[in-house]
Amino acid sequence: MSGWTVLIVILVMLPVGLLSVPLTFKARGCLRAEERRLELGLSWGWGLLAADTEINGKKTAFRLRLAGMALPVHRKKPGDARVAKAARKVRKKAGRKKRHGLNLTAISAVLSRQLLLAALGYLKRLFKSFRLQLRLSGVYGADDPALTGLLAGVLAALQAGQYNLDLDADFSGAVIDIAGEASGRIVPIVIIWLTIRFLLAEPARRFWWAQLKKKFIRKKSKEVPQYV
């Protein structure tokens, strides 16, 4: 095997190997009217690179470690936070001017039952690949009893072996008192593979190919000079 062949094999296999390394996550927290707390831990390469975030009310702490050693993290100054907040307001205002209403007729024209079924299957396989373990307990309720009932139905449908949802619905008014924890893993190459399969499946392929042809024809029609 020549040196160029070895180099090409390494260049091909290296990204595949890196994308095959799982990213694991763990989260724990509580959500109450007077308390909001979240602890989130991310780990890549079986702990080679790890990050921890703790949110307690308005206070946030972030830690980054490489091979067990703490890495310096840039901390925002109060002035930086004010500048970022002002920039977000400007972007939000500009985006509001450009936003257009949803055309439900146009959306329903391009969607099909086969495409929706393919999308639901893709999402189901995607969440299954996360190996998500979720445990929640507490009480919840909305201002509208009908909305509370809808949430109760959705949560009952999600109840499964890996989802332990010990939640009670309160139809008397708005209330939130929930605590829990979650864990799972994300393998980037699996997500890429599932996404490629979905996009190349016939319903999705027919959808995006039709959209590309429309854009191409529209662009060509604009480029053709019009003579009067």
C-alpha positions as CSV (number, residue, x, y, z in Angstrom):
1,M,0.0,0.0,0.0
2,S,1.5,3.3,-1.1
3,G,1.9,6.3,1.1
4,W,-0.8,8.3,-0.7
5,T,-3.3,5.5,-0.2
6,V,-2.5,5.4,3.5
7,L,-2.9,9.2,3.8
8,I,-6.2,9.1,2.0
9,V,-7.5,6.3,4.2
10,I,-6.4,8.3,7.3
11,L,-8.1,11.5,6.0
12,V,-11.3,9.6,5.4
13,M,-11.4,7.5,8.6
14,L,-10.3,10.3,11.0
15,P,-13.6,12.4,10.6
16,V,-15.6,9.2,10.8
17,G,-13.8,8.2,14.0
18,L,-14.3,11.6,15.5
19,L,-18.0,11.7,14.6
20,S,-18.5,8.2,16.1
21,V,-17.4,9.4,19.5
22,P,-20.5,9.9,21.7
23,L,-21.5,13.1,23.5
24,T,-23.1,12.2,26.8
25,F,-25.3,14.6,28.8
26,K,-26.8,14.7,32.2
27,A,-29.2,17.3,33.5
28,R,-30.9,17.8,36.9
29,G,-33.0,20.7,38.1
30,C,-36.3,22.0,39.4
31,L,-38.8,24.6,38.2
32,R,-41.0,26.3,40.7
33,A,-42.6,29.7,41.0
34,E,-39.9,30.9,43.4
35,E,-37.0,28.8,42.2
36,R,-35.4,27.9,38.9
37,R,-32.3,25.7,39.1
38,L,-30.6,23.6,36.4
39,E,-27.3,21.6,36.4
40,L,-26.2,20.4,33.0
41,G,-23.1,18.3,32.3
42,L,-21.7,17.5,28.8
43,S,-18.9,15.0,28.2
44,W,-17.2,14.1,24.9
45,G,-14.6,11.4,24.3
46,W,-15.5,9.5,27.5
47,G,-14.5,12.4,29.6
48,L,-11.7,13.8,27.6
49,L,-13.6,17.1,27.1
50,A,-16.2,18.0,29.7
51,A,-18.4,21.1,30.4
52,D,-20.6,21.8,33.3
53,T,-23.2,24.6,33.6
54,E,-25.1,25.6,36.7
55,I,-28.0,28.0,36.5
56,N,-29.5,29.2,39.8
57,G,-32.0,31.9,39.3
58,K,-30.1,34.7,37.5
59,K,-26.7,33.3,38.5
60,T,-24.8,31.2,36.0
61,A,-21.6,29.3,36.4
62,F,-19.7,27.5,33.7
63,R,-16.7,25.1,33.9
64,L,-14.7,23.5,31.1
65,R,-12.2,20.7,31.6
66,L,-9.8,18.9,29.3
67,A,-8.5,15.5,30.5
68,G,-9.6,16.5,34.0
69,M,-7.8,19.8,34.0
70,A,-9.8,23.0,34.3
71,L,-9.6,25.4,31.4
72,P,-9.9,29.2,31.7
73,V,-13.3,30.5,30.7
74,H,-13.9,34.1,29.5
75,R,-16.4,35.8,31.8
76,K,-18.6,38.5,30.5
77,K,-18.4,41.9,32.1
78,P,-21.6,43.8,33.1
79,G,-21.0,46.2,30.2
80,D,-20.8,43.4,27.8
81,A,-24.1,42.0,28.9
82,R,-25.8,45.4,28.4
83,V,-24.3,45.7,24.9
84,A,-25.4,42.2,24.0
85,K,-28.9,42.9,25.3
86,A,-29.1,46.1,23.2
87,A,-27.9,44.2,20.1
88,R,-30.6,41.6,20.6
89,K,-33.3,44.2,20.8
90,V,-32.1,45.8,17.5
91,R,-32.0,42.3,15.7
92,K,-35.4,41.5,17.1
93,K,-36.9,44.8,15.9
94,A,-35.3,44.3,12.4
95,G,-36.6,40.7,12.2
96,R,-40.1,41.9,13.1
97,K,-40.1,44.2,10.1
98,K,-39.1,41.4,7.7
99,R,-41.4,38.7,9.2
100,H,-44.3,37.7,7.0
101,G,-47.4,35.8,8.0
102,L,-47.7,32.0,7.4
103,N,-49.4,31.0,4.2
104,L,-51.3,27.9,5.3
105,T,-52.5,27.3,1.8
106,A,-49.0,27.2,0.4
107,I,-47.8,25.0,3.2
108,S,-50.6,22.5,2.8
109,A,-49.9,22.4,-1.0
110,V,-46.4,21.1,-0.6
111,L,-47.0,18.8,2.4
112,S,-48.2,15.3,1.9
113,R,-49.3,12.4,4.2
114,Q,-46.3,10.4,3.1
115,L,-43.9,13.2,3.9
116,L,-45.4,13.7,7.4
117,L,-45.2,10.0,8.1
118,A,-41.6,9.9,7.0
119,A,-40.8,13.0,9.2
120,L,-42.5,11.4,12.2
121,G,-40.5,8.2,11.6
122,Y,-37.3,10.2,11.3
123,L,-38.0,12.0,14.6
124,K,-38.9,8.7,16.4
125,R,-35.6,7.1,15.3
126,L,-33.7,10.2,16.2
127,F,-35.0,10.3,19.7
128,K,-34.5,6.6,20.1
129,S,-30.8,7.0,19.2
130,F,-30.4,9.5,22.1
131,R,-31.2,6.7,24.6
132,L,-32.9,9.3,26.7
133,Q,-33.6,8.5,30.3
134,L,-36.0,11.0,31.9
135,R,-37.6,11.1,35.4
136,L,-39.9,14.0,36.4
137,S,-42.1,14.4,39.4
138,G,-44.3,17.3,40.6
139,V,-47.5,19.2,39.9
140,Y,-48.4,21.3,36.8
141,G,-51.4,23.3,35.7
142,A,-52.3,26.0,33.2
143,D,-54.8,28.9,33.4
144,D,-57.0,27.1,31.0
145,P,-58.3,23.7,32.2
146,A,-58.6,22.5,28.6
147,L,-54.8,23.2,28.1
148,T,-54.0,21.3,31.2
149,G,-56.0,18.4,30.0
150,L,-54.2,18.5,26.6
151,L,-50.8,18.5,28.4
152,A,-52.0,15.6,30.6
153,G,-52.8,13.6,27.4
154,V,-49.5,14.3,25.8
155,L,-47.6,13.3,28.9
156,A,-49.6,10.1,29.3
157,A,-48.7,9.2,25.7
158,L,-45.0,9.8,26.4
159,Q,-45.0,7.5,29.5
160,A,-42.7,4.6,28.7
161,G,-40.0,2.5,30.2
162,Q,-37.3,5.2,29.8
163,Y,-39.7,8.1,30.6
164,N,-40.7,8.0,34.3
165,L,-43.2,10.9,34.6
166,D,-44.8,11.1,38.0
167,L,-46.7,14.3,37.3
168,D,-50.1,15.3,38.6
169,A,-52.3,17.8,36.8
170,D,-53.9,20.6,38.7
171,F,-57.0,22.0,37.0
172,S,-57.6,24.7,39.5
173,G,-55.2,27.3,38.0
174,A,-51.6,28.0,36.9
175,V,-49.1,26.1,39.0
176,I,-45.7,24.7,38.3
177,D,-43.6,22.6,40.8
178,I,-41.5,20.1,38.9
179,A,-38.2,18.5,39.6
180,G,-36.3,15.8,37.7
181,E,-33.3,14.6,35.9
182,A,-32.4,13.3,32.5
183,S,-29.5,11.6,30.8
184,G,-28.6,10.3,27.4
185,R,-26.0,10.3,24.6
186,I,-25.7,11.8,21.1
187,V,-23.6,10.1,18.4
188,P,-23.0,12.7,15.6
189,I,-22.5,10.1,12.9
190,V,-25.8,8.4,13.7
191,I,-27.6,11.7,13.4
192,I,-26.0,12.4,10.1
193,W,-26.8,9.0,8.8
194,L,-30.5,9.2,9.9
195,T,-30.8,12.7,8.4
196,I,-29.3,11.5,5.0
197,R,-31.7,8.5,5.0
198,F,-34.7,10.8,5.6
199,L,-33.7,13.3,2.9
200,L,-33.0,10.7,0.3
201,A,-36.3,8.8,1.0
202,E,-38.9,9.3,-1.8
203,P,-41.4,11.6,0.1
204,A,-38.6,14.0,1.3
205,R,-36.7,13.8,-2.0
206,R,-39.7,14.6,-4.0
207,F,-40.4,17.6,-1.8
208,W,-36.9,19.2,-1.8
209,W,-36.3,18.4,-5.5
210,A,-39.6,20.2,-6.4
211,Q,-38.5,23.2,-4.3
212,L,-35.1,23.3,-6.0
213,K,-36.6,23.2,-9.5
214,K,-39.0,26.0,-8.6
215,K,-36.2,28.2,-7.4
216,F,-34.1,27.4,-10.5
217,I,-36.9,28.1,-12.9
218,R,-37.8,31.4,-11.1
219,K,-34.1,32.4,-11.2
220,K,-33.9,31.6,-14.9
221,S,-37.0,33.6,-15.7
222,K,-35.6,36.7,-13.9
223,E,-32.4,36.4,-15.9
224,V,-34.1,36.3,-19.3
225,P,-34.4,39.9,-20.7
226,Q,-37.9,41.1,-21.3
227,Y,-38.5,43.0,-24.6
228,V,-41.5,45.2,-25.2
